């Protein structure tokens, strides 16, 4: 007699079959995942290689330098003032005109000074005649020595008054105290000029100066006579040469700096007031081993770079020498041709696998570095 199965029993049996299928499917998926994680040979694959850009360490000239900024100043500057009052009859120069020391810049009305000079000259001549007659009378014992002394003193006073009047008359011609360029003119024809009033400004731009406030640690490296390179914002791409003219012998105790005055030839495109960027090379090395400064790691440890060796990143401590623009001199830790990471180093760790993108360092660079090393060894 067949067994009778209840509806509840059939439901339980169907549930058990469904659970068994779920476990079987999970086992199949797990097996597939293991297959993905392993290669065709069944071994685990390592982490993905990190793309980096590299450049080879090479030999090139490098310079030790100090850089700073300073405005250009004229070596000489003078405010021209009127030494007497009067109406400007003739203004002889304009702004931008080159003048020499002693050149007449403006003529003032000198009528009053001329009359004063003539009056004192007349009195002086009268007293000179009296003194000559008195001398003759004194020889004849007809005039006392006291009277002659009085006339002589009056004559000397008249001569001094005449010289003063002539000096005032000369002040009517306002002259340039120094040679240079008229930078500013504050007077026009017909203006009344008060005594001691500035009417011109002359700038001697034949030589320009720039003063650097240099930290005292550089006091032993900078010396008068060293060559200086100057770049100004007004003329990008152009370089101007100069020299260190003089160095202050005293270090400022407040700022810990000393003054270095550099001079440049003026009279051309360089003008006072331009802002200059100054570079002073105080040492040169013709065959220094260098790497790009971007290759240096920016952590707080000792200087180091990531070098690529056998497809992996290796942290290499280096001893640095001079830093020159985009280049850093390496005194120890690397050799010519060693490849250092210049881009992508942020994601690297010691032993990270890497793949070089953007091409390796040019063969010409490697060849040049090797040739330089061979030359240095000979």
C-alpha distance (Angstrom), angle and dihedral (degrees) to the residues before:
residue distance angle dihedral
X1 . . .
X2 3.84 . .
X3 3.78 118.8 .
X4 3.71 116.7 -108.8
X5 3.85 114.5 -128.8
X6 3.75 118.7 -156.9
X7 3.82 122.8 -136.9
X8 3.82 90.3 -114.1
X9 3.80 91.8 56.7
X10 3.78 91.9 51.8
X11 3.81 90.1 52.3
X12 3.83 93.3 52.5
X13 3.79 91.3 48.7
X14 3.83 92.0 51.9
X15 3.84 90.7 49.7
X16 3.78 92.3 52.9
X17 3.79 91.2 51.2
X18 3.82 90.8 50.5
X19 3.82 92.6 51.8
X20 3.79 91.0 50.2
X21 3.80 90.3 53.1
X22 3.79 92.1 51.1
X23 3.82 91.6 53.1
X24 3.77 91.6 47.6
X25 3.81 91.9 51.1
X26 3.81 91.3 49.9
X27 3.79 90.5 51.3
X28 3.79 90.1 51.7
X29 3.82 91.8 51.2
X30 3.79 91.4 48.9
X31 3.73 90.1 52.9
X32 3.79 90.9 51.2
X33 3.85 91.4 50.3
X34 3.79 91.6 53.7
X35 3.74 88.8 51.7
X36 3.80 91.0 53.6
X37 3.80 93.0 48.3
X38 3.78 90.5 53.6
X39 3.70 129.8 61.3
X40 3.74 127.7 -125.3
X41 3.80 89.8 -82.9
X42 3.81 90.9 53.4
X43 3.84 94.7 -112.3
X44 3.82 123.5 128.6
X45 3.81 115.4 -101.2
X46 3.87 117.7 -125.3
X47 3.82 126.3 -127.9
X48 3.78 118.9 -66.3
X49 3.81 117.1 -88.4
X50 3.82 115.2 -105.0
X51 3.81 115.3 -126.1
X52 3.83 112.9 -124.6
X53 3.78 139.9 167.2
X54 3.79 118.8 -130.0
X55 3.77 140.8 -170.9
X56 3.78 129.3 -164.0
X57 3.78 122.5 -115.4
X58 3.81 107.7 -113.5
X59 3.79 142.9 172.4
X60 3.78 119.8 -99.7
X61 3.82 138.6 143.2
X62 3.77 115.4 -82.6
X63 3.77 133.2 -177.9
X64 3.77 134.4 -150.0
X65 3.77 107.0 -133.5
X66 3.77 146.1 167.4
X67 3.78 119.4 -138.5
X68 3.78 130.4 -165.3
X69 3.79 144.1 147.9
X70 3.79 130.7 -117.9
X71 3.82 138.9 152.8
X72 3.78 119.7 -106.3
X73 3.78 115.6 -111.5
X74 3.79 132.0 -169.1
X75 3.77 113.5 -110.2
X76 3.81 91.0 -137.2
X77 3.81 131.7 28.2
X78 3.78 131.9 166.5
X79 3.77 138.3 -175.6
X80 3.81 109.5 -140.4
X81 3.80 111.6 -141.8
X82 3.80 131.4 -175.3
X83 3.82 112.3 -112.7
X84 3.79 91.9 -159.6
X85 3.78 137.7 29.0
X86 3.76 124.7 -107.0
X87 3.77 148.7 112.2
X88 3.82 116.0 -68.7
X89 3.79 103.8 -118.9
X90 3.79 97.9 175.1
X91 3.82 129.2 13.1
X92 3.80 105.3 -162.0
X93 3.84 104.8 -173.8
X94 3.78 139.0 53.0
X95 3.82 133.7 -153.2
X96 3.79 112.1 -76.4
X97 3.80 94.1 26.0
X98 3.80 118.4 131.9
X99 3.81 113.7 -125.5
X100 3.80 134.5 -179.0
X101 3.78 129.0 -136.1
X102 3.82 111.3 -82.1
X103 3.81 95.0 21.0
X104 3.83 115.0 139.4
X105 3.82 110.1 -112.2
X106 3.81 102.0 175.9
X107 3.80 137.3 2.2
X108 3.79 118.8 -139.6
X109 3.80 128.2 -159.4
X110 3.82 103.7 -83.9
X111 3.83 101.0 177.9
X112 3.81 96.1 114.3
X113 3.83 93.0 44.4
X114 3.81 90.6 48.9
X115 3.82 91.7 53.3
X116 3.79 90.9 48.6
X117 3.80 90.4 50.6
X118 3.83 91.5 49.9
X119 3.80 92.0 48.4
X120 3.79 94.2 51.3
X121 3.80 91.0 44.5
X122 3.81 90.7 54.8
X123 3.80 92.2 50.5
X124 3.80 90.5 46.8
X125 3.81 92.6 52.7
X126 3.83 91.0 48.9
X127 3.80 92.1 52.4
X128 3.82 91.5 46.2
X129 3.83 89.7 56.3
X130 3.79 91.3 47.1
X131 3.78 91.0 50.0
X132 3.82 92.0 52.0
X133 3.83 91.6 51.5
X134 3.78 91.3 45.6
X135 3.78 90.6 52.8
X136 3.83 90.1 54.4
X137 3.81 91.7 48.5
X138 3.79 91.2 48.3
X139 3.81 89.8 54.8
X140 3.81 87.8 54.5
X141 3.81 90.8 48.6
X142 3.81 90.1 -115.5
X143 3.87 97.8 120.1
X144 3.75 131.1 46.2
X145 3.80 122.9 -118.4
X146 3.80 90.0 -118.9
X147 3.80 92.6 59.5
X148 3.81 91.1 48.6
X149 3.81 90.9 50.6
X150 3.81 90.7 51.6
X151 3.81 92.1 52.3
X152 3.83 91.2 46.6
X153 3.83 92.1 51.6
X154 3.82 90.7 48.8
X155 3.80 89.2 50.8
X156 3.81 92.8 51.4
X157 3.80 90.2 49.6
X158 3.81 91.1 50.3
X159 3.79 91.1 50.1
X160 3.83 90.9 51.4
X161 3.82 90.7 49.4
X162 3.79 89.8 50.8
X163 3.80 92.3 50.6
X164 3.81 89.8 50.1
X165 3.81 91.3 50.0
X166 3.79 91.3 50.0
X167 3.81 89.7 48.6
X168 3.81 90.2 53.2
X169 3.79 88.1 48.5
X170 3.82 90.8 53.2
X171 3.80 90.3 53.3
X172 3.80 88.1 69.0
X173 3.81 85.9 77.4
X174 3.82 105.4 65.7
X175 3.81 108.0 -153.6
X176 3.83 133.8 -167.6
X177 3.83 112.2 -99.0
X178 3.84 92.6 -157.6
X179 3.79 137.9 18.2
X180 3.78 117.1 -103.1
X181 3.79 144.1 87.5
X182 3.79 126.8 -45.5
X183 3.79 100.5 -113.5
X184 3.81 97.0 174.4
X185 3.80 136.1 13.7
X186 3.81 120.4 -163.7
X187 3.80 100.9 176.4
X188 3.79 139.7 72.2
X189 3.78 133.9 -169.0
X190 3.80 110.6 -74.9
X191 3.82 96.6 23.1
X192 3.78 117.8 134.3
X193 3.79 109.6 -123.6
X194 3.79 121.8 -151.5
X195 3.78 120.2 -145.7
X196 3.85 114.8 -90.9
X197 3.81 91.7 13.7
X198 3.86 115.6 141.5
X199 3.80 109.0 -119.7
X200 3.83 103.0 163.3
X201 3.80 138.8 24.9
X202 3.80 117.1 -150.3
X203 3.81 122.4 -165.2
X204 3.79 122.2 -163.3
X205 3.80 100.4 -145.4
X206 3.80 96.1 167.2
X207 3.81 87.0 104.6
X208 3.78 126.1 23.7
X209 3.78 127.5 -159.0
X210 3.79 134.8 -154.7
X211 3.79 120.5 -167.9
X212 3.80 119.0 -150.1
X213 3.80 123.3 -164.6
X214 3.79 99.6 -144.8
X215 3.85 125.4 -168.6
X216 3.78 112.5 -107.0
X217 3.83 91.9 -117.6
X218 3.82 87.0 74.5
X219 3.80 94.5 53.8
X220 3.81 92.8 102.2
X221 3.83 95.4 48.0
X222 3.82 103.1 49.0
X223 3.79 117.5 71.8
X224 3.83 134.5 170.5
X225 3.79 111.7 -90.7
X226 3.82 97.5 35.6
X227 3.80 115.0 136.7
X228 3.79 118.2 -105.8
X229 3.82 130.1 -158.3
X230 3.79 118.4 -151.4
X231 3.80 130.6 -164.9
X232 3.81 122.0 -177.9
X233 3.78 127.8 -157.6
X234 3.80 91.4 -130.9
X235 3.83 92.1 63.5
X236 3.82 109.7 34.4
X237 3.77 115.7 -162.6
X238 3.80 95.7 23.7
X239 3.81 124.6 110.4
X240 3.79 128.0 -157.6
X241 3.78 126.5 -163.5
X242 3.78 128.4 -135.3
X243 3.79 143.1 146.0
X244 3.78 139.9 -120.9
X245 3.79 102.1 -98.2
X246 3.79 101.2 -175.6
X247 3.78 141.9 -14.8
X248 3.78 126.8 -142.9
X249 3.82 110.1 -113.7
X250 3.81 92.2 -146.5
X251 3.82 128.2 73.9
X252 3.80 114.5 -143.0
X253 3.80 106.1 -117.8
X254 3.79 93.2 -153.1
X255 3.80 99.2 53.3
X256 3.80 100.0 20.7
X257 3.80 91.2 -129.3
X258 3.78 137.1 117.0
X259 3.80 129.6 -149.4
X260 3.80 120.8 -105.9
X261 3.82 114.2 -172.3
X262 3.80 115.7 -156.5
X263 3.80 121.9 -168.7
X264 3.80 130.6 -152.1
X265 3.77 134.2 -175.2
X266 3.79 110.8 -99.3
X267 3.75 134.0 -173.6
X268 3.81 92.5 86.0
X269 3.78 133.6 65.2
X270 3.80 93.9 -35.8
X271 3.78 111.8 89.2
X272 3.81 134.6 -177.5
X273 3.79 113.3 -92.3
X274 3.82 96.1 34.7
X275 3.80 114.6 132.7
X276 3.79 111.0 -120.8
X277 3.81 134.5 -160.5
X278 3.78 108.1 -150.1
X279 3.80 130.4 -159.5
X280 3.81 123.5 -172.5
X281 3.81 117.1 -168.5
X282 3.80 108.7 -156.7
X283 3.84 99.9 169.4
X284 3.82 137.2 24.9
X285 3.81 133.7 -158.5
X286 3.78 115.8 -169.5
X287 3.83 100.0 -163.4
X288 3.78 107.2 28.8
X289 3.82 120.1 157.3
X290 3.80 105.6 -120.6
X291 3.79 141.5 178.8
X292 3.81 129.3 -172.1
X293 3.78 112.4 -84.1
X294 3.81 89.2 -128.6
X295 3.81 87.4 68.0
X296 3.81 92.0 66.3
X297 3.78 113.9 101.5
X298 3.77 113.9 -116.4
X299 3.80 98.2 -145.0
X300 3.77 123.3 115.1
X301 3.80 95.6 -105.6
X302 3.78 129.6 93.3
X303 3.82 116.6 -57.4
X304 3.79 111.3 -73.9
X305 3.79 143.3 153.7
X306 3.79 135.8 -155.6
X307 3.79 110.1 -112.6
X308 3.81 123.1 -166.6
X309 3.80 112.0 -126.0
X310 3.81 122.9 167.9
X311 3.77 91.7 -16.3
X312 3.79 95.1 -53.0
X313 3.79 135.5 100.9
X314 3.79 114.3 -111.7
X315 3.78 121.7 -172.1
X316 3.81 107.6 -131.5
X317 3.82 120.8 -169.2
X318 3.80 111.3 -139.4
X319 3.77 136.4 -167.8
X320 3.78 110.1 -132.6
X321 3.78 128.7 -145.5
X322 3.78 125.5 178.2
X323 3.80 123.5 -3.4
X324 3.79 112.2 -144.1
X325 3.79 117.8 177.5
X326 3.81 108.4 -67.0
X327 3.81 93.5 -6.7
X328 3.80 132.2 84.1
X329 3.77 122.6 -162.6
X330 3.81 115.5 -130.3
X331 3.81 113.5 -152.0
X332 3.81 95.5 -179.3
X333 3.81 140.8 -2.6
X334 3.81 100.0 58.2
X335 3.77 139.5 58.6
X336 3.79 133.6 -149.8
X337 3.81 109.7 -73.0
X338 3.81 97.2 21.3
X339 3.78 108.8 140.9
X340 3.80 116.4 -128.7
X341 3.78 126.5 -170.4
X342 3.80 113.4 -109.6
X343 3.83 99.9 170.7
X344 3.78 129.7 28.4
X345 3.80 95.8 29.0
X346 3.82 93.0 125.6
X347 3.81 91.6 73.7
X348 3.80 94.6 46.1
X349 3.76 129.4 105.0
X350 3.78 130.1 -180.0
X351 3.81 107.1 -67.4
X352 3.81 96.1 9.9
X353 3.82 111.7 155.7
X354 3.78 111.1 -118.4
X355 3.76 138.5 -168.3
X356 3.80 118.9 -154.1
X357 3.79 115.1 -127.9
X358 3.77 130.1 -176.0
X359 3.78 92.3 35.9
X360 3.76 130.0 -73.0
X361 3.74 124.1 -84.9
X362 3.80 110.2 -61.7
X363 3.78 114.7 -89.9
X364 3.77 88.9 -129.4
X365 3.78 89.1 60.6
X366 3.80 92.4 49.4
X367 3.79 90.9 46.9
X368 3.78 91.2 48.8
X369 3.79 91.0 49.8
X370 3.79 92.3 48.7
X371 3.79 92.0 47.1
X372 3.78 91.0 49.9
X373 3.79 90.7 49.6
X374 3.79 91.2 49.9
X375 3.79 91.2 49.0
X376 3.79 91.4 49.7
X377 3.83 90.6 49.0
X378 3.82 91.2 53.2
